[in-house]
Amino acid sequence: MRIGHLPLGLLLIVSLCLPPLGSAAEEEVNVYSARKENLIKPLLDRFTEETGIQVNLVTGKADALLKRLQSEGKNSPADLLITTDAGRLHRAKASGVTQATRLPGDDERMAGMFRDPEGHWYGLSLRARPILYVRDKVAPAELSTYEALADPQWKKRICIRSSDNIYNQSLVASMIAADGSEKVEAWAKGFVGNFARPPRGGDRDQIKAAAAGVCDIAIANTYYFAAMIDSKDQAQRAAAAKLRVFWPDQAGRGTHVNISGAAVTHSARNRDNAIRLIMFLLNDESQQWYADINGEYPVRPDIPVNPTLEGWGNFRMDTLNLDRLGELNPDAVRLMDRAGWK
Amino acid sequence: MISGTSVWRGGVVLIASLLAMPVIVILGFLLVPAGEVWHHLVSTVLPDYVKNSLLLMLGVSIGVLILGVGSAWLTSMCRFPGSRLFEWSLLLPMAMPAYIIAYTYTGLFDFAGPAQSLLREWTGWSYGDYWFPEIRSLEGAAVMLSLVLFPYVYLLSRAAFLGQSLCVLDVSRTLGNGPWRTFFTVALPLARPAIVAGLSLALMETLADYGTVQYFGVATFTTGIFRTWFGLDSTAAAAQLSAVLLLFVFVLVVLERSSRRSARYHHTSQRHQVLRRYPLAGWRGAGAALFCFGILFFGFLLPAGQLLIWAVTTADERLDAQFLSLVWHSLELAGIASLLALALALFLGYGRRLHGNWAVQLAVRIAGMGYAVPGTVIAVGVMIPFAAFDNGLDAWTRSQFGLSTGLLLSGTLAALLFAYLVRFLAVSLQTVEAGLAKIRPSMDEVSRSMGTGAAETVRRVHVPMLKGSLVTALLLVFVDVLKELPATLILRPFNFNTLAVRAYELASDERLADASLASLTIVAVGIVPVILLSRSIGRSRHEQAT
């Protein structure tokens, strides 16, 4: 090994890594997406087909992408940030990496709670977090609100995933917004005491565990349950068939919902293309795609929902502006820490 | 001569400080007061993090020592049915990323999985009627990590056993010690430095693991760091947790170094006899074979078989041109990173050997610290200074020349490769240093005193003696990079995916079957270097025997 040649070799290798120069001329839009590739790429490909605009994509965890945006600052190549929850959109806005935009002529199609009041972010699809119950063991009449799940009658009967998960953090944040910290903390202690087992696995795992008899109630996002009902895997279908959806809090504030959404970045150099992409993701075809392929609810009320979801009936949703979920997130995490929610 | 020394020393210190930068950036956040958040952590979750991390390390220690040392002793000293086969195949679990074996075992043995469902079907039991080991638990995580990390101990302790002079062992036997007593009183103490080195690698991997513990819901330092960082939105408190984690690592490094230092005095005899393997017949042979097969089965055959079954059912959907580009990207990154790591390890290793003073010693230690730091933490530590450099340069060229350079390094493969070096240099450095330690300084002196030049000495003495270590260093980093997930996920450029990224995206969506093709390909590609590695070990044994 000739040490003298090392720096030269290093330089060579490093130069190979740099992006090719002069590719900036064509029409493009750069996307940082917390939505997994297989749940966004088909739509992006359709967008390119239709508009000729090239979409460059990096997927990853929302927090990491946000950190990347922050450290890259005003030179960041990203034009659009896509996340799968409202809390992160709020955090992106709060840390100054997004900008306010107006969607041309589209302002009436989406309810106000699904977008930032100042236009920093827009919802793309909707998911709810209802209570799923095993139909042989629980009568729907026994169920009412999230709050009621702290009652001792549910001792060792509840499955829910870890409090590390953003959907649980958002759920608790929405409860704090409604009931106040003190009440929710007392609730969380009782609720944790009713767990059938220490939290582990994802949402589908809770559904499977309930179906297998570990618990009588699972809390999970709607698209996971829909995916299991429509699964090619017979075991998943069989598990899902044992459970039913209960929409909590229908007499009160409504069932907790969250969105996936998009924000134009502060540094966007292809701002117009980014807005075109948001518009595309909100058009009839894309909204239908979310409903059909991923079992999500469209954010536009005029788009029909997927038949599986329709079978669960209409429900009243919590109309809290989703921005609040992000604001209250740190409080929610602490509260769950104190309550011993692993 | 003096200038040569200062070039080496300057180079070593420069490289080491560059590699230490990400960790220093993170530790820099210690200066930002975390105040009340830290208080919250201490009073609620920190005791759990400490307890679980320690228990996990204890469990993995026990696991890798039993599996690694036991199988290394059997395959290097004894002959029993299949011993030749086990010699190399016991390295196969190394190709299996910990998070993938965790997903697979959960799919198989969880309450709703096929194993327990079958059991219930046969017996008519239902939940609560019977006891079954809970896969997703602290104990489960320790087992999963032990199954894939024991090869580090196996590899290093086997090399140590093979290097031991048989005379010493024979003397022990003629003095009336039985085989067990000889093992515990002679062979094991002699091999201790190598075993501890392997153990410390395994424990560093354990500390850095995120995928497995997160999936199993075990609250350790790594899961705590992310929760604090993102959930509580407190970078400062997350950095303080990282600092506590680094303290653990530092203890491990010191332990490993001190045990290696004592290694120098062990090779007293220059004469090696042909290693005769002790034949194990009857139930002993069967027991040995069963022990090794059990490890191979649970560490590789079972999970790989399950992946294969899943992959076959989903292959037609998942196998396309895009998939080939994933394979290519993974190979490309692993290849370049392992070469770079080897070059740097050689530079640092020689720098320390030839021109080591306290500064060089310290620099080399620091360069290896990144191994136990979780990939995400390193990635953020890389991202921040790279972006700061890019933005600073951009601002400067704008003001001087009215020209924007944009982001030169951020978001390129260069940033990603740098992160790999920070994370994995320790692996190649340890291997290269172990190789260099075998070349006694007296050999250099003899060669030089016979009029052989420095370059000639390297070519005729060092290269032949180092060859095995160099190949090992290359292959270990190759396999590690292939499996690496968190840093790749955060730092990769646009439109660039690897096998690990694909496997993770599907598996984290609880689509284990769809993730299996990518997972299996990681394993399959990882097997190639593992087999090369085992062959090079086989050869070194042969050379020793002649």
Boltz contact constraints between the chains, C-beta under 6 A:
constraints:
  - contact:
      token1: [A, 1]
      token2: [B, 346]
      max_distance: 6.0
  - contact:
      token1: [A, 6]
      token2: [B, 343]
      max_distance: 6.0
  - contact:
      token1: [A, 13]
      token2: [B, 336]
      max_distance: 6.0
  - contact:
      token1: [A, 14]
      token2: [B, 414]
      max_distance: 6.0
  - contact:
      token1: [A, 17]
      token2: [B, 412]
      max_distance: 6.0
  - contact:
      token1: [A, 17]
      token2: [B, 413]
      max_distance: 6.0
  - contact:
      token1: [A, 17]
      token2: [B, 414]
      max_distance: 6.0
  - contact:
      token1: [A, 18]
      token2: [B, 412]
      max_distance: 6.0
  - contact:
      token1: [A, 36]
      token2: [B, 505]
      max_distance: 6.0
  - contact:
      token1: [A, 37]
      token2: [B, 505]
      max_distance: 6.0
  - contact:
      token1: [A, 56]
      token2: [B, 494]
      max_distance: 6.0
  - contact:
      token1: [A, 56]
      token2: [B, 495]
      max_distance: 6.0
  - contact:
      token1: [A, 57]
      token2: [B, 495]
      max_distance: 6.0
  - contact:
      token1: [A, 58]
      token2: [B, 494]
      max_distance: 6.0
  - contact:
      token1: [A, 60]
      token2: [B, 489]
      max_distance: 6.0
  - contact:
      token1: [A, 60]
      token2: [B, 490]
      max_distance: 6.0
  - contact:
      token1: [A, 63]
      token2: [B, 230]
      max_distance: 6.0
  - contact:
      token1: [A, 64]
      token2: [B, 490]
      max_distance: 6.0
  - contact:
      token1: [A, 67]
      token2: [B, 380]
      max_distance: 6.0
  - contact:
      token1: [A, 68]
      token2: [B, 383]
      max_distance: 6.0
  - contact:
      token1: [A, 71]
      token2: [B, 383]
      max_distance: 6.0
  - contact:
      token1: [A, 71]
      token2: [B, 384]
      max_distance: 6.0
  - contact:
      token1: [A, 71]
      token2: [B, 387]
      max_distance: 6.0
  - contact:
      token1: [A, 72]
      token2: [B, 387]
      max_distance: 6.0
  - contact:
      token1: [A, 72]
      token2: [B, 410]
      max_distance: 6.0
  - contact:
      token1: [A, 73]
      token2: [B, 391]
      max_distance: 6.0
  - contact:
      token1: [A, 75]
      token2: [B, 391]
      max_distance: 6.0
  - contact:
      token1: [A, 75]
      token2: [B, 394]
      max_distance: 6.0
  - contact:
      token1: [A, 75]
      token2: [B, 406]
      max_distance: 6.0
  - contact:
      token1: [A, 75]
      token2: [B, 407]
      max_distance: 6.0
  - contact:
      token1: [A, 162]
      token2: [B, 217]
      max_distance: 6.0
  - contact:
      token1: [A, 164]
      token2: [B, 227]
      max_distance: 6.0
  - contact:
      token1: [A, 199]
      token2: [B, 217]
      max_distance: 6.0
  - contact:
      token1: [A, 200]
      token2: [B, 136]
      max_distance: 6.0
  - contact:
      token1: [A, 200]
      token2: [B, 217]
      max_distance: 6.0
  - contact:
      token1: [A, 202]
      token2: [B, 510]
      max_distance: 6.0
  - contact:
      token1: [A, 204]
      token2: [B, 510]
      max_distance: 6.0
  - contact:
      token1: [A, 208]
      token2: [B, 112]
      max_distance: 6.0
  - contact:
      token1: [A, 212]
      token2: [B, 111]
      max_distance: 6.0
  - contact:
      token1: [A, 212]
      token2: [B, 112]
      max_distance: 6.0
  - contact:
      token1: [A, 213]
      token2: [B, 126]
      max_distance: 6.0
  - contact:
      token1: [A, 213]
      token2: [B, 127]
      max_distance: 6.0
  - contact:
      token1: [A, 214]
      token2: [B, 111]
      max_distance: 6.0
  - contact:
      token1: [A, 214]
      token2: [B, 127]
      max_distance: 6.0
  - contact:
      token1: [A, 330]
      token2: [B, 232]
      max_distance: 6.0
  - contact:
      token1: [A, 330]
      token2: [B, 233]
      max_distance: 6.0
  - contact:
      token1: [A, 333]
      token2: [B, 231]
      max_distance: 6.0
  - contact:
      token1: [A, 333]
      token2: [B, 232]
      max_distance: 6.0
  - contact:
      token1: [A, 334]
      token2: [B, 40]
      max_distance: 6.0
  - contact:
      token1: [A, 337]
      token2: [B, 44]
      max_distance: 6.0
  - contact:
      token1: [A, 337]
      token2: [B, 45]
      max_distance: 6.0
  - contact:
      token1: [A, 338]
      token2: [B, 44]
      max_distance: 6.0
